[in-house]
């Protein structure tokens, strides 16, 4: 599990946030599940399942949908840094969100 703290930089200013992310390795398939735990540790919300596409990059198998917006995820490992990038498209959003874990 990762506990995130950070800030969103947007048109209305800087907004602080915190979140908890659960990562689960599925040994039989070799994939990694990503869920957020903002509704409690016993109530995970599935976000994506990642499969290795290169030695340092994992791609989401299916996009995550939040209302009509589509989140496509990529994980990248470089040295001791893991970067989760969401490309978000839809009627309400057109943005890239990067979460850097060190």
Steps between C-alpha positions, in 0.01 A plus 500: 500500500605855427370801685501802273515865591532777249332788332297555188608805301203622302328813376341564840831471685680236701286239678663260751395134497577163659415150388592137564577265211512119523720306262446123467724266300303218338763224465291273275455768234812707567290816518469771765165631628467862609214614726439809707395472863344841557183328626694285748748212492217244475324679215750523210394657172665327206681738267713293263683177433849543355698260284871529419557643153878563522765439766411828672144578385164348593183590307141493619302215345172694496422866564334607823178696453382772735162613368569581132873562550754235403825443694776305325788408730868429455759404763865575444789391722826691475770441759316526836212709365159368396283733290129437447365708211131535418400638160149630562258579218130566488236769495611645837874435495795508264812473712801295605544412868838376620558345842867453587589252776853519638 
